[in-house]
Amino acid sequence: MAIPIALAFPDRLSRRRDATGERWASVGGRGFRLDPTDPLATADWLAVAETQGVAAGARILSAAAIDQATVEALFAGRIETHRTFAFDPATGAVEAVRERRLGAIALSRGPDSGADPAAIAAALVDGVRAHGVALLPWGEASAALRARAAFASAHGWDGALDDTMLAARLDEWLPSLVAGKRRLSQTTDADLAEALRTLAGRDAMRALDRIAPARLETPAGSSAAIDYAAEGGPTVELRPQALFGLATHPAVAHGAVPLVLSLTSPAGRPIQTTRDLPGFWRGSWAAVAKEMRGRYPRHPWPDDPAAADPTLRTKNADARAKKGG
């Protein structure tokens, strides 16, 4: 009985939607109702012959129970496979789902291990487009580059790496970055920084390096990172010995913005912050040097640092080097 009814009315094939058997979903998309006390209410599938009513809640008057295996065998040619991609902003991941559907009814649903990588990458890009570039795993290198760009943009740099610009040009830089990935967290900080440098272009990066260099090169031959996100302005942390012999204060933005020098002891503890190195040499250096000589006697603390040789070595090591030279 069920098979002839199913073949005669394929769009009325229905699957139970609740535990009571009152609500049913049909292949054609309509919703049917059945008296929960009806013996057919315990079936999973019904081949529906007759209904009453035209709304979504039409009552089933006549039907026969049928199993899913029979349904799939009868209508194998109408079963379609659907692949969908859902982006979760909380995890930054794309869930690929494979569904087998007969009309409006999902026969099976589960993870799609064979999903097209290009489609997953496109879903990741669309997720960032919808929820913002802040979802990306910005790390130390990429965040530092963006901070430099923000500073330089305020001092004449013809460029930007802010959220607005990155969102507007998303299709230029993000697809290649997320290719072959299923979640944003698989993108490395180094990859993000490199993508931003490529997006900015070689000429713009050269200009950025002139206005907002990433590091301060010291007279001692060392270099120290400049923190452009620091609250007090571009800041560099280093030992004063690296600056011996320097009589002018280092600055960025073509000399318009003095660096905040956060000077530390040989053990890395803060001893002084200054925006006026020559003034520091002439002023409070004497008191600092007097205290530091007692704590770190192996390191040089000259009376006139502006005229001293820069070095990051101890006095004995310097003496051996000069003797050997």
N, C-alpha and C positions, 0 to 999 in steps of 0.2 A: 504493500500500500504506500509506504513512504517514498519509494523511488519514483513511481509514476507521478505522485504529487510534486516532488522536487523537480522533475523534468518539465512538468506542466507549468509550474509557478516558481522558477528559479530565484526570482527577486524576493520571494516571500520566505525563502530559507532563513531560519532565525536561530540565534544563539542566546542562551540564557544570560542575563546581565546581573542577576542578584541571587542571593541564597534562597529566597522564598519561591522563586520561579514566577514571580508576577511580571517582571519587566523583561522584554526580549528585544534584541537588535536584529534587524533583517539585512540581508545582502543588498537590498535595494536602498537602504538607508532609513527606512521608516522604523518607528518604534511601535511594538505591539505589547498588549497586556493579556495576561492569562490569570484566571482565578487560581490563587495559591493552593486551593483544596483540590484542584483538578489533578488526576493521576499523572498527567503529562508534565506537571510542574517540576518534577524531579529530573526530567531529561535535560541533556546538555544542548541538544539540537532538535529542532522541529521542522518538518516539511509542512508548511501551512497551506491549507486548501481554501479556507474561507475566513474572512474577517468582517467585522462590523464597525463602521465609522471610517472617517477619512482623515482625521487628525493623527498626530504622532502617537496617540494613545489608543488606537483602534483595538478592539477586543478580538482575540482569537476564538473563532467558533468551531472550527474543525481543523485537526492537524494529526500528524503521526510522528512518532519519535524516529530519529535517524542518527547514526553516529558520524563523527567527523571524517573517519577514514573513507566511508562511503561517499560523503560529500566531496572530498578531495578527488576521489576516483571518477565521480560523475562529471565534475567540472574542472578537471585538470587544465583544460585549455583556457579557462577564464581566470586562473590564479596568477596574480602578478607579484613580482618582487619589488619592494620599495626600499630605497636606501635613504636614510635621513641623518642629519648631523645637528647635534645640539651643543651649543657652547655654554659652559658654566662659568660665569664671571667669578664665582667664589674660589674655584680651583684653577681657572685659566686653562681648562682642558676641553677638548671636543669629544663628545660621546658619539660614536658611529653606530647606528642601529640598522639592522636588516629585518624587514617585515615581509611576510607572505600574506597577501590579502585576496580575499574573494569579495569583490565589491566593497561594501562599507565595513566588512568584518575582517579583523586581523586574525589569521589562522595561527601564526607564530610570530614571536618577536624576540630578538636577542642581539648581543654585541656583533658587530660586523667586522670580523677579523680580516676580511678581504677588501675593505673599503679603499677607494682610490686615494692615494696620498695627496694628490693635487686638490681633491675635493676637501680633504681634511684641512690642508693648509689654507684654502680659501675660507673655510669656516672659522679658522683662527683669526684671519685678517678681519673678517666681518665682525667677529666678537670684539676685537680691539676697536674697530670703527664705531661699534654701538656703545661700548662701555668706557672708552678712553685709553690713551697710551699709558696712563698710570698703572695699568694692569701688568705691563711688561716688567720683567725682573731687573730693573736698573740696579747696577752694582757700583762699586767704587770708581772704576775707570769711566764708565758711561756717564755716571752722575757728575763726575768731575769735569768731563768734557762739556756737558750741558751748562754747568755753572760758569765755566770759562766763556762760553758763547753768550750767556745772559749778560755777563759783565762787559764783554766786548761790544755787544749790541748797544749798550748804553754809552759807549765811548767811540762811536764812529764805525763799528764793524758792519759792513753791508751783508748781513746774514742773520739767521736765527735757527735755533734748535729747540724752540719751545713747543709746548703741547699743541698749540694751534697750527703751527707750521708742520709739525710731524703728522698730525691728523689729516691735514689737507693734502699731503703728499704720501700718504700711507702706502698706496699701491706702487710707489717707486722704490721703497726700501724694505718693507716688511715681508712680502711674499717669499723672497729668496731666503730670508732669515728663518722662517718657520717651515720651509720645505722639508718634508720627511719627518716632521714632529707631530705629536698629538697634544702637547700641552706647552704653554708659553714658558714654563719654568725650565724647559729643555734648552732654551736659548741662553747662551753664556753672556756674561758681562763683556768679555772681550769681543764677541761677535756684535753685540749692540754698539759698542764704541766704534768698531770698524765700519759698521753700516752707516753711522752718523757722519763719520769722516768722508766716506764715499759720497753720501748724499750732499754734503756741503760743497765738495769739489776741491781740487788741489789748490787753486788760486785762493779760494776763500780760507782754506786751512792755513796757507802761508800768511795771509793777512791776520788771521786769528792768533797765530804764533807771535807775530810782531806786537800786537796790542795786548794780548793776554797769554804770555808764555806759560807753559805748564810747570816749569821749574826755574828756580833761581840758581844760576851758575855762580859759584863763590870764588874768591881769590885763591882759596886753598885747592881748587881743582875739583871740588865736590859739587853736588847739586842737591837741592832740596825742593820737594813738591810745594807748590803754592796752592793754598786752599781758598778758592774764590767764593765758596759758600760760607765762609766764616762770618760770624755776626759783625765783627768790627771792620770788615773789608778784607781784601786779599791778604792772607797771612801765611807766613812761612816760619817753620820751627827749625832752629839749628843752633849749633854752639857758637859762641862769639869768636872762638879761635879761627873759624872758617872765614871770618870777615876782617881779620887783622890786615892792616895796610889799606883798608878802604876808607876814604875820607869823605865820600858822598853817600847819601842814603839811596838804596836801590828802590826803583819805582817801576810801575807798569803803565799801560795806556799812554805810550810814548812819553813817559816821564811825568805824566799829569797826576798819577795816583801813587803816593808812597806806600810801600809794603808795610804791613804790620810785622815787625820782627819779634818773634817769640823766642827769646834766647834761653838756652838751657845749660845746665851743668854737664860735665862729662857723663854723669849718671842719667841724664835725660830729665832732670827735675827743673822746673821753671825758675829762672832767676831774675828776669827783666823782660818787659815788653816796651818796644819803642817804635815811634814813627820818625825819629830824628837820631840817626846813628852818630853823626858828628857831635851832636849835643850830648849824647850819652857818653861818648868817649871823653869829652871834656868835663862832664859833670859827675854823675853817680857811678861811673866806672871805677873810680878809685876805691870807693867803699865796697863795691861788689868784688873787685879783685882782691882786696885785703881779706875778705871773708873766705873767698874761694881758695886762696893760697893755703890756708890752714886745712881746708877740707880735701883739696886735690893738689898736693904739692908736686906731683909728677907732671902736671900740665902747666903750660906757660900762662902767666897772668901779668903781662908787661905794664909798666907805668904809662907808656905811650902806645896804645894798640894801633892807632892810625899809622904809625911808622914801623910797626913790627911785621915780621914775616908771618904770613898766614900758615897755619898747620893744624892738622887734626891728630898729630902724633904726640906722644909724651916728650919731655925734654931730653931724656936719655936716648930715645929713638931718633930724635932730630940730630943729636950730637953724633951718634954713630953714622947716620946718613951723611952728614957733612964731612966727617972724617974719612969715610969710605970714598966720598966724591973727590 
